[in-house]
């Protein structure tokens, strides 16, 4: 029903993914498979609602009505079997801004904040740029799969000035959809040492192979009382440009403190399309999402098969979530500068430099597979043709 093979020309739309290639790669003549948005058209049902509102001549100050919260409540129940209430929900202009607001609301300069590395680069900046002490807790591989280093995590959590843990759930870039057992162990440590959990769950709708997303706050009542959850329809429905996300906290003290900080910074109003984008996506986008999931799973399988046949020395963990693949090029025996030269300058493919996610990313690149299959195949062939 939906055409994910359609190649859409994004030139002239001020697309970050295209227009910043010269800045980050030194050339705009490469295939952009880096920034975490999709090269697919948003659901036509969402487009229709946006266009309907845009047809009205006035774009004044706009409020959010009950439909905004009700759409989120229904979505969390439908997609994640998580029952929430309207007074737990607050709008935010984006997940990263909301994380920054929470850092300001729940810690003081010099306090420690734990992140699991390698991880999405803004996790570093929301801590360091706000004068907090960044605590890097590296993920470890056990039986070939990334997981938490619980012992070192507890050592950091137990320190007197450690106040917050920012959880990436599912994890970007390693593609883990954390299990209930893993999350429970983290919860027990954080509860024991009074460390607040900020759970970034922006990729939670994009889970593969029939797995289920486990919301941290849905673990039990104690976890919910010690957690703020951050979600958005942006990654799911390719509508990130509308800057529409939200936070969820059942603990009234947490949601009140979050609101106070966001309101103090005067970024709580949103814009004319905020509610329309979210509501139409959650209420009308379900058939589109079902087909999208099948298409991206096929793209992931394509990359896996291609690497095994043409680039067997390049490693890839099959992701449980996200459309972002964490590729291991260490067998090429190149420095990071040399690796980037091969991928960017010779193969002409724009991937995310693994070291931007932390020192653990040396020898890695992140590949965004949310593109039409023909584009993905072209990029893979160009990498294979230019292997050192």
Secondary structure, 3 states (H helix, E strand, C coil): CCCCCCCCCCCCCCCHHHHCHHHHHCCCCCEECCCCCCCCCCCHHHHHHHHHHHCCCCCCCCCCCHHHHHHHHHHHHHHHCCCCCHHHEEEECCHHHHHHHHHHHHCCCCCEEEEEECCCCHHHHHHHCCCCEEEEEECEEECCEEECCHHHHHHHHCCCCEEEEEEECCCCCCCCCCCHHHHHHHHHHHHHCCCEEEEECCCCCCECCCCCCCCHHHCCHHHHHCEEEEEECHHHHCCHHHCCEEEECCCHHHHHHHHHHHHHCCCCCCCCCHHHHHHHHHHHCHHHHHHHHHHHHHHHHHHHHHHHHHCCCCEECCCCECCEEEEECHHHCCCHHHHHHHHHHHCCEECEEHHHHCHHHCCEEEEECCCCHHHHHHHHHHHHHCCC
